[in-house]
Structures are given as C-alpha cells and as structure tokens.
Amino acid sequence: MKRHIFVWTLLLALVVSAGVASAVELLDPRIMNLESDFGMVVGQYGGTMTVHGGASGPKTFNPHRAAETSSTDVTDRLFEGLVTLHRDSGLVMPKLARDYEISEDGTEVTFYLRRGVQWHDGTEFTADDVIFTFDVVYDPAVGSNSRTGLLIDGQPMTYEKIDKYTVKFTLPRPHAPIMFSIGTPIVPVHLLGEAHKEGRYHEMWGLETPLEEIVGTGAWRISSYRIDQELILVRNDNYYEFDEAGNRLPYLNRVIFRYYPSSDTATLAFFNGEFDYIGIPANQYPEYVDREPFSRWSILTAGPNPGTSFIVLNQNPNAVPEPKLSWFTDKNFRQAIAHAVDKETILDMAMNGMGYIQDSPINMRNEFFLKKDLKTYPYDLDAAHEKLEAAGYKLGADGVRRDPQGNPIEFDLITNPGVPIRQIVGELFQEDLAALGIKVNFYQIDFNVVVEKLTDTFEWDAIIIGLTGTFDPNGGSNVWLSSGNLHMWYPYQETPATDWEARIDEIWREAQRAMDPEVRRQWYFEFQDIVAENVPLFYTVTSENMVAVRDHLINAIPDGVGGSVGSAWNYIWIDR
C-alpha cells in the first residue's frame, strides 16, 4: 500500500503548476496585508461573532438535500466528511479520517477513522456511520447532490467495514478526482437509519425538525433559528480538534447568522456595528473603502470568487413548449444571443470593475485546468443580428424578430431579488435583446420559487442564476454530466439529448480515468472547447473575493477556495 503522499504529490503538482498564490493581494493601501501563508495565532476562548448569512436562511438541515448556498453555509458547519479541502490551495486533507492509504493500482482507498469523535448527542462516530452515509448517497431515491460525483462510469464504489475504525473503498477503475468527491458529509446511522430503511430519508431534517435532533460531528451545533431572520450556532464543547498549543477548538462561543434580503441593508447594518464579518459585493466596494472610520475594520481579499454567474435557456422537452423549445435548442440561436451579453458593462455597473470576465466553467483560480484560448462571444449586437438573420430569425419592418415559422420571439427571464448583479444582468440583457427585436419579460421572484422551478417543476424559460464553484473540475459533475441533477438546461437525462452532451459524458469519464495530470488537463481543455461552441450557459462575470472584518476578530481570513472565512471559523477568536 502507498501512503497518502501519493495523492498529496499529485495535488501539489496541480496547484504549483497552476500558480495559485496563497498570499492575499493588496488592492488598496488601506487593506490589511496578511502573512503570505495565512499564518494563524493561538487564541483565547469566548465571545460571539455575528455574520451576514445572505438574503435568506437555510431551506433544509439535511446535508444531502441541501442544494443552495443558504443551506450549505449552515450544514457545512454541522457536518464533516472523511476529508476536506485546504482553505486556500484546494489540497485534500484528512478530517473525520485521521489518515488514508491508496493502493498501488489506484483502485482501493482505505480510511483510518479518528477515534473518540462524538456526535453532538454524545454517541460515538464509527465506521457504521460511514457505511450508512454512502448507502444514503448512492440511493437514487434520496437525490443526494453528492451522488453524481461519486459514480465512476455510472457505477458506485463498493465499500466495506474492516473494523470499527477502518473503511475500505474499492473503485471500478482508477479515478483521479475521487479524493475531491469523497468528502461528502457523514450522517449518523443511529438517528437516520430507520428513516432510510422506510424510504423517508429525503424527508428528514427539514425546517420543522426540532433543532436538538439535528446532530453532526462538526465544531458547531444549532441553537435557534427564526426562518430567514436569524440562526444561532453554539460551540461543540466536545469537538475533537485542538490548536498547536493543545487548546480544544473552536475558540468562539457562538456564531450568529443574520439574514437581510437586500445587500444595501446588510451593508448599512455592518456600518452600524451589527456584523463582525461580511462578504463585500463588488458593486459596494467604494462604499466600504470610503467609509470612516476605516481603522476599526479591514478589507481582505483572496482573488477571484470561485463561483459562477450565468444566464441559461431551458432546453428541457418535458417542460418547454414549442416554438420556444426550437429556439433554445438551436445552437445558432444561442451563439447569437451570447453576443448580446455585455460583460464589460456588467463588470463596470455591477462590480465597479472589481472582478473578472468569465468565459469558462473551470474555476478561475485553477489555472492548470483553465484554458486561456477559448472561443468567446464579445459583446457585438451587429454580430448577433447577422447570426440570427443567417439562421432564419428575420427582423420585420415592425421591429419584431420572428423565427423561420413566423412566430415572434418572446420569452420570460427570471431571477431572485436581493442580488444587485442579477438585476443589472437582467435589465441589460432585456435591453440588448430588445435592440435585436426579441422581447424578454424580465421579473424577479422569490428564491424558494426559483429553486422549485430549477429542481422540481422545470417550468421556466430563462433564468439568471449562479453556482458556488469547486476547485477540481470534477466537482461540476452534477452540472455537466447529462444525467446530473444540476444539468439545469435539461437535467436527469436517461441518454444524452445531443451529440455534444454525449461527448462531454465521454470526456468526463476519460478525465476521471487519467491519473496523469497533463493528460487530464487535455481532456478538460476539449470539454471547455465544446462548452464554448455550444454555449448552454451564458457566463457573465465573477467578483473579487472580498470580506470586511472587524479588527477585534483574529484569524478571520478569507477562504480562497470556498469564498468566505469558511474552514478558518474554528480558529477565529476575539481580541478584547
């Protein structure tokens, strides 16, 4: 057996090749310059940190049903996986597993679990919980967001309990990204086992569940939740991690999430002292740097936000009627529309230039896999007009564009309120398509309704939405595999609907097999070329990853991979 240094070496090669810097970039002379290695100092106990949790609170506490950031921001504090990712580099690190081994042929991974770890109710964590969790993940009836990324050639891994603290996974073949996927949240068999046997797991741990029944191994427990207003986490006094001085983590007593539907309201609340930490939307950067007294807090940055923001047209034949379906499934139509996405103006208007134009589905921080010479669609309404005309979408004397069958082109575009960039994108898109003779009815609806339409009813024309992003490309399996539940333009396909989607499925399998990083990179380069040619998503821009932190919070570093203080929360303390 090889020790886990095999994986460490592989991943380190990727990160070094990518040139991912761990240092915080100094954007402004008033911005704090952290140590280049994000070094932390030993802290002291006590106190409460209040953070802005976003526009709305969690929709579920079930980690395998959580699909939106508002839910995962909370469940990620309550539950842990066998491994986790380093906060900045994206390297795989042990978590509930204290160590692991990978066989010489790459088809077996053995995890040695930490001993003495307790669930929040005092029950010991064991291999039985790991086995149960993967039973849950692989159950199609559960609909876990982790399932697609843990399938290899469409097949699950096999796994067995070696003893109380050892679990072995056997892969159908070598699978390069498995360590990025296998960190799915572990859940307790003693509380959820019966529900799963009865086919009720997907119903468990919704918002109506008594909070004391939400039990994880994480550093935090839920104390209270007022829906979409305030959620309080309290310290897990029995958490198993310690700092270098032997002090049990975390340092803080409580973390309070407060939710404001408007980012403007949240910003004002920060200035009024209601928050200790808040993510800074790029459009509001000037408000923060010009605010006095600046000396009481600092702005930190960790490079491009790993998330994506895009417009997507619905190509689901089970939900979209004709003639809209014919428009949306026409590559020429989509390519033409891509020329009407004014990314430069979006960047200026929505982010004050504090961001990056996005053309690829690959995390912009992972330069090793990011292809630089992609086909792009610069903002050009003349080019859009020419492509539409050539494809048979003619502009009439009345200024209305019609398809080859004479139908006027009109569709709805929706997004959720409270996110300024999405409003700006929608208004600009509506205006530019009007110049092309296409009527877009743009309106904002409740986020819960947006999620329902994307994941349940599929009844929508076009949506402005985003994804949080992952460091390793394989983390996008749910989006790019035709069978994926987040393949949002047409999810859950039994067989690929198009040749190009079938080719992406093939590429994904080959990239997963490729243990050589350079070979894997070439597969993902081809994938990016196919996406650029077929434009299933109209990418827009991504922001600089910025946070404002009160100076009394120590070790509150931004998370370059996850876009927040993230994994560093356990180390934050208050300097009194």
N, C-alpha and C positions, 0 to 999 in steps of 0.2 A: 504493500500500500504506500502511496505517496502522501506526505503530509500536505496540509492545505497551502503550503508555499507554492504549489503548482498554480493554484488559482490566483494567489497574490501576485506572482510573477507575470502571469498573463494580463491581469487587470492593470498592473502598474505600467506595463508596456503600452497599453492603450492610453492611459492617462498622460504619460510622459510624451508619447507621440502626439497627443492632442494639444500639448502645450497649455493645459489647463492650469492657470495660476491660482495658488491658494491665497495670495495676498489680496487685501481689499484695495480697490482702486480709489485713489483720492480724486474726487470730482470737483471739489471746491475747497479753498483754503480753510473754511470753517468746518469741514467734515473731518471727523476723527480718523486718524490713521492707526489701525490696529497692527499688532505684531503680524509679520508676514505669515507665520504658521498658525494664526488663530490661537495662540497660546492662552491658556486659562490660568487663573489663580485660585488657590484654595479659599473657600468661602466660609460664611457663618450662617447659622440657621435662623429661620423666622421670616415673617412678613408675607405680604400679598402682592402679586403682580397682576395688574389689570391690562388686558389687551383688547384690541378691536377684532372681533371674530368675523366680521364681514357684514353683508347685507341681511343675512338670515341665519338662523341656527340650524343644527342638525335635523335631518329628516328621519334618521334611524340611528340606533346604537348597535345594530348588528354589523360587525365589521365586514362580513361577506356579502352584505346587501348595500353597503354604503357606496354610492356612486358619485356624489357631488362633494366638492371641497368642504362645504359647511359641515358635512358628516365626518369625513375622513380626518379633518383637523382635530376632531374630538376623539374618534376611535383610535387614531394613531397614538394618543397619549395613554389609552386604557389597555391596549393590546400590543403584543410584540410577536415577532417572528423568530425563527431559528437563527436568522442572520439579519443584518441591517446594512445600510449604506453609510459610508463616511459622509459627514455633513457637507464637505466641500469637494472632495476628489471623486466621490462615487464608488470608492473601493468597497468591496464586500468585507464585513466584519462580523465576527460571532456575536450572538445576542443571547437567546434562550439556549442555544448550543454554546458550550464553552470551547469547543473545538470540532473539527471535522477532518475527514480523510477522503481523498478521491483515488479510485483505483487507477492502475497504470493505463488501462484502455479507456478511461473516462466514462465508464458505464455504471459505476457504483459510487455513491456518496454515503458515507457513514457519519452520523452526527452523534456526538457525545454531549448529553444534556447537562446543564448546570444542576447540581444537587442542592436541595434546600429551598428552591424557589417556591413561593406560595402564591396561590390565587388570592384575590382580595378577601375572600371569606375564610382564609386560613388553610384550605385544602392544598396538599402538595401537588405541584406540577410534575407530571411524569410522561413517559413515552406514550401512555394510553391517550393523553390529550393530543399528541402529535398525530397518532394514527387516526383518531376521530376527526381531527380537523381536515386531513386530506380526504377522508371519506366524504366529508361535507363539501369540500371544494370540488371534488370530481363528480358530485351528484348533479346532473343537469337540472333537476327539479329545483335546486337551490338557487341557481342563476348567479353563482359567485363571479365577481369581476376578476378573480384570480385564475379561474379555470382555463381560459384560453391560453394564457402564458405558461401554464403547466402541462399542456398537452404537447406531446412530441410525435410528429406525424399523425396527429389526431388521436393518439393513444396516451392514456395516463401512465405515469410511472407506477411500478409496483413498490410496495414499502412494507416493511416488517419490523416488529418489535424484537430486538435482540435480547434486551433485558430492560429493567425498569428505567434505565437512563441512557439507552442506546437505541437508535433507529437507523435502519439502512434502507436507502432508496436505490432501486435498480432501474436504469434508463433503457429504453428500447435500443438506443444508439447513443454515441457521444452527442452532447447537446451543449454548445458553448455558453449560452446565456443562462443556464439553469440556476446558477447561484444568484442571479439578479431576480429570478422569479420565485424562488423557493422561500423567500422571507414573508410569505403570506401570514396574516395574523393567526396565532394559535388560540383556540377557544376551548372552554372546559367541558369535558365529556360528562362530568358528574352533574352538570346543570342542564345541558342541552342534548345529551344522548337520547333520552326518551322522546323528545320532540322530533329529533331527526328520524328515529325509527317509525314514528307515526306520520311522517311526511309533513311536519309542521315547522321545520327549522326556518324556512323563509319568512314565517310569521313572527318569529321570536325577536324580542328586544326592540320592539317599536317604541314610539314615544309614550305610549300608555303604560309601559312596563315600570313597576316600582324601581326606583333607582338603585336600591340596595341589591337588586337581583342582577345588575349589570356588573359582571365580575371578570376582570382580566388579571394579568401579571404586571402591568405597567406601573410606572412611578406615580401615577395619579388615579384617583377614584372620583366618580361623580358624586357631588354633594347635593346639588339642586339644579333645576332647570325651569325657567319661565320661557315658554316657547317663543323663539325669535326675539327675545329681550335680553336674557342673561343666563349664563351657565357657569356654575362654580365647580372647579376641581379642587380636591384636597390631597395632601401628601399621603402616599402609601408608606406608612411607618415601617413596613416590613420589606421594602424594596431591597433587592439583592446587590445592587451596585454601590461601590464605595469610591471616594476620591483617592488621590495618591497619598493623602495623609491618614487614610483609614476611616474617614467620616462617611456615614451612610448617606446616600443621595435619595431624593433631591434636597436642596437647601431650603427652598421656599415652603411655606405652609399651605398657601392657596394660590390658585390662578383663576381669575375671573374673566370670562369672555363676555363682552357686551356687543350687542348687535344693533347696527344702525342701517336702515335701508339706503341712506344717502351717504356717499363718501364725503360730501361737504359737511354734513352734520357730524360725521365721525372726526373730521379734521378739527372742527371747532371744539369738539369735546376734548381732543388731545391738548389743544392750546389752553383750554380751561382747566387742565390738570386731571381729567377723568381717566386717562390712559397713561400707562408707563411705557408702552410699546405699541407701535402702529406701523403697518405697511404703508408706504407713501405711493399713491398713484402718481405716475409720471406727470400727468396733467397738473398736479398740485405742487410739484416741486418748487416753483417760485414762491408759493405761499409759505413754505417751510424755511427756505434759506433767507427770506426777507423778514422773517418773524423775529421779534425781540421779546424777551432776552434769549438769544441763541445759546448762551453759555450754560443753560440748565439742561440741555439735551443735545444730542449729536445725531447726525445723519450718517448711516453706514450703507455701503453698497457692496454687492458680491457679483457684479457682472450681469449678463443677460438673464432675465427671468426665464426659467426653463419651460414655462407654459406656452401655449399657442392660442391664437385668436383667429377665427376664420368665419366665412360665410359658407354655407353648404346648401345645395339644392337637393331636394328629396327625389330619389330615383327608385323608390320602392313601388313596384307594380301592384302590390296589395293595398296600397293606401292612396296613391296619386292617380287621379283620373286623367283621361285624355281631354284635351291635347297637351296638357302640362307635362305629362309623362314623356311624350315625344320630344319636347323641348329640352327637358332636364337630362335625358339620356343621350342627347346629341352632343358628341364631343366638340363639334364645331361651334355650337351654341355656347358651351361652357368656355371654350377658349376665347370667344369674342367677349363674353361677359367679364372674363378675367382682366381684359384690358380696361375695364371701367372701374376697377378698384384702385382708387387714388391713394396709394400707400404713403407717399411723401406728405400729402396734406393731412392724412390721418396722424402721422407721426408728429407733425407740427402742431396740429389743433388739439389732439388728444393727449400728447405727451411732452409738449414743449421741446421736441427734439431729443428727449431723454429716453431713447430706446433704439430699436433696431428693426429694419425692414426684414420681413420673414418670407422666404420662398420655399423652404424645405420642411418636411415633417420631422427631421432629425433635430434633437436638442442642440441649440446653438453653442452650448458650452463644450459639446463633444466634437471637437474639430477633427478628430481622427476619422469619424464616420460621416461628417458633414461634407457634402460635395459642393464645391465652390462655383463650378462652371455649368450650373443648371440652366435649362431653358426657362426664361422668365417672360412675363407679360407686362411690360412697362405701361403705365397709365397713358392711354392713347385712344381717345374716342373716335378718331378717324380710322384707326386700325380696327377698332371694334365694329364700326359701321361697315367697313369693307368686308370683314369676315362674315357678318350677318347677311349682307347682300349676296355674297358668293354662295352661302349655304341655303339661299332661298327665302330668307326672312326679309321681306321687302318693306321699305318705308313708303307709305302712301302720301298723297298730296295733302291729306288731313293731318299729317304728322304722327300717324299711328303705324306702328310696325306690326306686320302680320306674318304668320307662318306660311309655308307653301300651300296649305289648305285654306288660307284666307282668314284664319282665326286671329283676332287681335291678341297680342301678347300682354298678359297681365297676370301677376301673381302676388301673394302675400309674403311679407318678410316679418318675422317676429324675433324678439329677444326679451330679456327680463329687464326691469327697471333697476336703477341704482348703480349702474356701471356706466360712467360717462363715455368711455371709449366706444361701447357698443351703440350708444345713442348716436355718437358722431359718425361711426361707420355706417349705420343705417340711413341717416339723413343724407350723407354724401352719396351713398350707393343709389338711393332713391332719386336724387337729383341727377346723377350722371346717366342712369338708365332712362330717365325722362327725356334727356337730350338725345337718346337713341330711339325714342318713340315707344319705349316699353314702360308700362305703368306698374309701379311697385307700391303696394299698400303696406306701409311700414307702421307697426304699432308694437307696444311693449305690454307684456302680460306677466302675471305672477310667476316667479321662478318655479314654484311647485308644478304649475301647469306646463311650463316649458319641459321640465323633466318628465312629466307624464307623457307628453307628446313624443319625446325622443325615445322613451324606453318602453312605452306601453301601447298607445293608440296609433302612433306613427302618422297621425293626421296633421300634416303641415306642408307648406310649400318650400319655404326657405327660412333658415334660422341663422342668427349670429350667436355663436357660442364659443367656448374655448375648452382646452384640456390642460391639466396641470403639468404634463410632460414628465418624462423619465430619462435618466442618464443613458441607459443602454437602449438601443433601438428596439430590441425585442419586447421592451415594456409597452410598445404600441401594438402588440398582437391583437388586442381587442378591437382596435380601430381598423387595422389593415388586412387581417385575415377575413375572407368573405363570410365566414361563419361567426365572426366576432359580434358580441352584443353592443359594441360601440362603433361598429361599421355603419355609421349613422345614416348615410345616404341609402342604405339597404341592408339592414342587419339580419343576422340569423339565416343566411342563405344556405340551403341544403347543398347546392352545387353553385359554383361561381356563375354569376349572371353574364359576365363578359369575358373575352379572351384576356384582357389586361388584368382583370381581377384574378383570373386563374393563374396568370404568370406571376403575380405578386405572391399568391399562395405558394407556388413552386420556389420562388426566391427565398421566401421566409424559411421554408424547410431546409434549403441548401445553406443559408446563412447560419441556421441553428446547428447544422452538422459541422460547419467549418471551424475546427479548433485553431487553425492558423489565423491570427487577427487580420493579416493582409488579405487573405482570401475572403474572409468575412466582409471586410470593407468593400471589396469589389462587388459582392452581391448587393450590399446596401446602396452602392452607387447606382447600379442598374435599377433598383427599386425607386430611388429618387427620380431617375430619368422617366420612368413610367408614370409616376405621380405628376411630374411636371407636364408631361404630354397630355394626360387625360383630365387633369385638374378636377378631381372630385371635391376638393376643398379650395376655396379662395382664401389663401393665407393673407394676413394683414401685417401687423407689427407686433413686436413684443417689447416690453419695457425694461429699463434698467431696474435691477432688483435692489430696491432701497427701503430702508426702515429708519424710523425715528425712535430713539431710545433715550429715556431719561437717564441722566448721568449717575443716579444712585443705583441703577441696575448694572451689576458687574457680570462679565462673561456673556452678555446678551449679544452674541454675534449673529450676523445674518447667515443663513443657510444657502450656500451656492447651488446645491442640488435641488433642494425642495422649496426654496423661495421664501423662507421665514427663519425664525430662530430655531425652529424645528428640533432636531436632536440635541441641541445645546440647552434645552429647557432645564434639564436635571441639574445643570451646573450654575444656573443663574442665582445670584444672591443680591441682597440689598445692603448697600453700604450706608449705615446710619450715621 
